[in-house]
Amino acid sequence: MNKKKLLGIVASYRKSGNGEIVVKSVAERLGDGWELSLINLPRLRIDPCKGCYVCLLPGKKCMIKDDVEWILDRFLETDAIIFTAPDYILGPVAIVKMLADRALQTYGLLGELAKKKTAVALTLGREDYRGYADTALVAQVHALGLNVMSLEYFYGTHPGEVVLAEDYVEKIAALAESLESDTFEHEVPPNRCPQCFSYLFRMRDGFCECAICRSKAKLEERSLRFVEFGSQFTDEGRREHGEWLVMKKLEYSKIKDKLKVIQDRYRGGRWLKPERGSD
């Protein structure tokens, strides 16, 4: 029997930590018809994006020689993904943002990446320090072009502690079921944006506007009724953004001399850096 492939992305710096345990629990729940492979992001080399936009040009690839292209290849060859990260200081651990910052090089792969059902799990110690971590984590996974089907959080400070929660098995089942569903429809918890799972909103022009994708909702009887959706996480929106970035890349050659005059005026300065002794 050909098994389906499940890719577990673990963003924790701990070995055998809560995120890794969640991934393996989801794989157990899916059963023998699935084969789990694991990637630990902190063990890989993920360099900062340089903002050169070369990866958007036809036939070009990112010029940074690190492990990001290898990660994207692993995305493409799997059937589903479970992506876990811990909450650090009110937000997801920074290695996830480092990867999401390289999302421009996924623009040529969006059609394939959109087929990859992805479950997202945040691990954290206390609810009152969740901050924006779950919203940011889902937004960063979405930015990579992956199709987020479900989100759960798991509470536990010590490695393995998440398993002790009464609702642990129920949450694991929900993540697994979202990955083996026959459709791409997903259930969104109440009062979250149905497009990007955000629970952060701002008041603008009489609407509750999603702080991530700018979808708009009306507050009616203590619940949100969405009346308009933003384009950031749609195929059309991503294509439009990619085309705009390519236009800006081509524009640079026409105005770079003018910009150089501005840059030259502001070059130099008293930059501080730590003194380092010889090794």
C-alpha positions as CSV (number, residue, x, y, z in Angstrom):
1,M,0.0,0.0,0.0
2,N,1.3,3.4,-0.9
3,K,1.3,5.6,2.2
4,K,0.4,9.3,2.2
5,K,3.2,11.6,3.2
6,L,2.9,13.8,6.3
7,L,5.6,16.4,6.9
8,G,6.1,17.7,10.4
9,I,7.7,21.1,10.8
10,V,8.9,21.7,14.3
11,A,10.2,25.2,15.2
12,S,11.2,24.5,18.8
13,Y,14.8,24.5,20.0
14,R,13.9,21.8,22.5
15,K,14.5,18.1,21.8
16,S,11.4,15.9,22.4
17,G,9.5,19.1,23.2
18,N,5.8,19.7,23.2
19,G,5.6,20.7,19.5
20,E,7.4,17.5,18.4
21,I,5.1,15.4,20.6
22,V,2.0,17.1,19.0
23,V,3.3,16.3,15.5
24,K,3.9,12.7,16.4
25,S,0.5,12.4,18.1
26,V,-1.2,13.7,14.9
27,A,0.7,11.1,12.9
28,E,-0.4,8.4,15.3
29,R,-4.0,9.6,15.0
30,L,-3.8,9.5,11.2
31,G,-2.8,5.9,11.4
32,D,-0.8,3.4,9.3
33,G,-1.8,4.9,6.0
34,W,0.5,7.9,6.6
35,E,4.3,8.1,6.8
36,L,5.7,10.9,8.9
37,S,8.9,12.9,8.1
38,L,10.2,15.6,10.4
39,I,12.1,18.9,9.9
40,N,13.5,20.9,12.8
41,L,13.8,24.5,11.7
42,P,16.4,25.6,14.2
43,R,18.8,22.9,12.9
44,L,18.7,24.4,9.4
45,R,20.3,27.4,7.9
46,I,17.7,30.1,7.1
47,D,19.3,33.4,6.2
48,P,17.6,36.8,6.0
49,C,15.9,37.9,2.8
50,K,17.9,40.6,1.0
51,G,14.9,42.2,-0.7
52,C,16.5,41.9,-4.2
53,Y,13.4,40.4,-5.8
54,V,15.5,38.4,-8.2
55,C,13.5,35.2,-7.3
56,L,10.4,36.8,-8.9
57,L,11.9,37.1,-12.3
58,P,11.2,34.4,-14.9
59,G,13.8,31.6,-14.8
60,K,15.6,33.0,-11.7
61,K,16.0,31.5,-8.3
62,C,16.9,33.0,-4.9
63,M,20.7,33.7,-4.8
64,I,21.0,32.9,-1.1
65,K,22.6,29.6,-0.7
66,D,21.0,28.2,2.4
67,D,18.3,25.5,3.2
68,V,15.1,27.4,2.2
69,E,14.9,26.0,-1.3
70,W,15.4,22.5,0.2
71,I,12.5,23.2,2.6
72,L,10.2,24.2,-0.2
73,D,11.1,21.1,-2.1
74,R,10.0,19.1,0.9
75,F,6.7,21.0,1.0
76,L,6.1,20.1,-2.7
77,E,6.7,16.4,-2.3
78,T,4.4,15.8,0.7
79,D,0.6,15.3,0.9
80,A,0.0,17.3,4.1
81,I,1.8,19.3,6.7
82,I,1.6,19.8,10.5
83,F,3.4,23.0,11.5
84,T,4.2,23.6,15.2
85,A,5.9,26.5,17.0
86,P,6.3,27.6,20.6
87,D,5.1,31.0,21.9
88,Y,8.1,33.2,22.8
89,I,7.4,36.6,24.4
90,L,3.8,37.0,23.2
91,G,4.6,35.8,19.6
92,P,5.8,32.7,17.7
93,V,9.5,31.8,17.9
94,A,11.5,34.0,15.5
95,I,12.8,31.2,13.3
96,V,9.3,31.0,11.8
97,K,9.3,34.6,10.8
98,M,12.8,34.2,9.3
99,L,11.4,31.5,7.0
100,A,8.2,33.5,6.2
101,D,10.4,36.5,5.2
102,R,11.7,34.3,2.4
103,A,8.2,33.8,1.0
104,L,8.7,35.8,-2.2
105,Q,10.5,32.8,-3.7
106,T,7.3,30.7,-3.3
107,Y,5.4,32.9,-5.8
108,G,6.2,30.6,-8.7
109,L,5.0,27.6,-6.6
110,L,1.7,28.9,-5.3
111,G,-0.5,26.7,-7.4
112,E,1.2,23.6,-5.9
113,L,1.6,24.8,-2.4
114,A,-2.1,25.7,-2.2
115,K,-2.8,22.0,-2.5
116,K,-0.9,21.2,0.7
117,K,-3.4,20.9,3.6
118,T,-1.7,22.3,6.7
119,A,-2.6,22.0,10.4
120,V,-1.0,24.6,12.7
121,A,-0.3,24.1,16.4
122,L,1.0,26.7,18.9
123,T,2.5,25.5,22.2
124,L,2.6,27.8,25.2
125,G,2.7,27.9,28.9
126,R,-0.1,30.3,29.9
127,E,-3.1,31.8,28.2
128,D,-2.5,35.3,29.4
129,Y,0.8,35.4,27.5
130,R,-0.6,34.1,24.2
131,G,-0.5,37.7,22.9
132,Y,-0.6,37.7,19.1
133,A,1.2,34.4,18.7
134,D,-1.5,32.3,17.2
135,T,-2.5,35.0,14.7
136,A,1.1,35.7,13.7
137,L,1.9,32.0,13.4
138,V,-1.0,31.3,11.0
139,A,-0.2,34.4,9.0
140,Q,3.4,33.4,8.6
141,V,2.4,29.9,7.5
142,H,-0.2,31.3,5.1
143,A,2.6,33.6,3.7
144,L,4.5,30.5,2.6
145,G,1.6,29.6,0.3
146,L,0.3,26.7,2.4
147,N,-3.4,26.1,2.9
148,V,-4.1,26.3,6.6
149,M,-7.0,24.0,7.5
150,S,-7.0,24.2,11.3
151,L,-5.4,25.8,14.3
152,E,-5.1,24.5,17.9
153,Y,-3.1,25.6,20.9
154,F,-1.6,23.3,23.5
155,Y,-0.7,24.4,27.0
156,G,2.3,23.1,28.8
157,T,5.6,24.6,30.1
158,H,7.6,21.5,30.5
159,P,8.5,19.1,27.7
160,G,5.7,16.5,27.4
161,E,3.3,18.5,29.7
162,V,0.8,19.2,26.9
163,V,-0.2,15.5,26.9
164,L,-1.6,15.9,30.4
165,A,-4.3,18.3,29.4
166,E,-7.9,16.9,29.4
167,D,-8.6,18.1,25.9
168,Y,-5.3,16.9,24.4
169,V,-6.8,13.9,22.5
170,E,-9.7,16.0,21.3
171,K,-7.4,18.7,19.8
172,I,-5.1,16.1,18.2
173,A,-8.2,14.5,16.6
174,A,-9.3,17.9,15.2
175,L,-5.9,18.5,13.6
176,A,-5.8,15.1,12.1
177,E,-9.3,15.2,10.8
178,S,-8.6,18.5,9.0
179,L,-5.8,16.9,7.1
180,E,-7.6,13.8,5.9
181,S,-10.8,15.6,5.0
182,D,-12.0,15.2,1.4
183,T,-12.6,18.9,1.0
184,F,-10.6,22.1,1.6
185,E,-13.4,23.6,3.8
186,H,-12.3,24.5,7.3
187,E,-14.1,25.4,10.5
188,V,-13.1,28.7,12.0
189,P,-13.6,29.4,15.7
190,P,-16.2,32.1,16.5
191,N,-15.1,35.7,16.0
192,R,-12.0,34.9,14.1
193,C,-11.4,36.0,10.5
194,P,-12.6,33.1,8.3
195,Q,-9.9,33.9,5.7
196,C,-6.7,34.1,7.9
197,F,-7.8,32.9,11.4
198,S,-6.9,36.3,12.9
199,Y,-8.6,37.4,16.1
200,L,-7.1,40.9,15.9
201,F,-9.3,43.6,14.6
202,R,-9.3,47.4,14.4
203,M,-12.2,49.8,13.9
204,R,-12.2,51.6,10.6
205,D,-15.0,53.4,8.8
206,G,-17.6,51.7,10.9
207,F,-16.3,48.2,10.3
208,C,-14.2,45.7,12.4
209,E,-11.3,45.3,10.0
210,C,-9.0,42.3,10.3
211,A,-5.5,43.5,11.2
212,I,-3.9,40.8,9.0
213,C,-5.9,40.5,5.7
214,R,-8.2,43.6,6.0
215,S,-11.4,41.6,5.7
216,K,-14.3,43.6,7.1
217,A,-17.1,42.6,9.5
218,K,-20.0,44.1,11.3
219,L,-20.5,43.5,15.0
220,E,-24.0,42.1,15.5
221,E,-25.3,40.7,18.8
222,R,-21.8,40.1,20.2
223,S,-20.6,38.3,17.1
224,L,-18.9,39.3,13.8
225,R,-20.7,39.1,10.5
226,F,-18.1,39.3,7.6
227,V,-19.2,41.4,4.7
228,E,-16.0,41.7,2.7
229,F,-12.8,39.8,2.4
230,G,-9.3,41.0,1.7
231,S,-7.1,39.7,-1.1
232,Q,-3.8,39.0,0.7
233,F,-4.4,35.2,1.0
234,T,-6.2,34.6,-2.2
235,D,-4.6,33.3,-5.4
236,E,-5.6,36.5,-7.2
237,G,-4.2,38.7,-4.5
238,R,-0.9,36.9,-4.4
239,R,-0.5,37.1,-8.2
240,E,-1.3,40.8,-8.1
241,H,1.3,41.4,-5.4
242,G,3.9,39.4,-7.3
243,E,3.3,41.4,-10.4
244,W,3.6,44.6,-8.5
245,L,6.9,43.5,-7.0
246,V,8.3,42.6,-10.4
247,M,7.2,46.0,-11.7
248,K,9.1,47.6,-8.8
249,K,12.1,45.5,-9.6
250,L,12.1,46.7,-13.2
251,E,11.4,50.3,-12.2
252,Y,14.6,50.4,-10.2
253,S,16.9,50.4,-13.2
254,K,15.2,53.6,-14.4
255,I,15.5,55.6,-11.2
256,K,18.6,54.1,-9.5
257,D,20.8,57.1,-10.4
258,K,18.3,59.5,-8.8
259,L,18.1,57.2,-5.7
260,K,21.9,56.9,-5.5
261,V,22.1,60.7,-5.0
262,I,19.8,60.4,-2.1
263,Q,21.7,57.5,-0.6
264,D,25.0,59.2,-1.0
265,R,23.7,62.1,1.0
266,Y,22.9,59.8,4.0
267,R,25.9,57.5,3.8
268,G,28.3,57.1,6.7
269,G,27.5,58.0,10.3
270,R,28.7,57.0,13.8
271,W,27.7,53.3,13.9
272,L,28.2,51.6,17.3
273,K,29.4,48.0,17.6
274,P,30.7,45.9,20.4
275,E,34.4,45.5,21.0
276,R,35.5,41.9,20.6
277,G,38.8,40.5,21.9
278,S,40.9,38.2,19.8
279,D,40.1,34.5,20.1
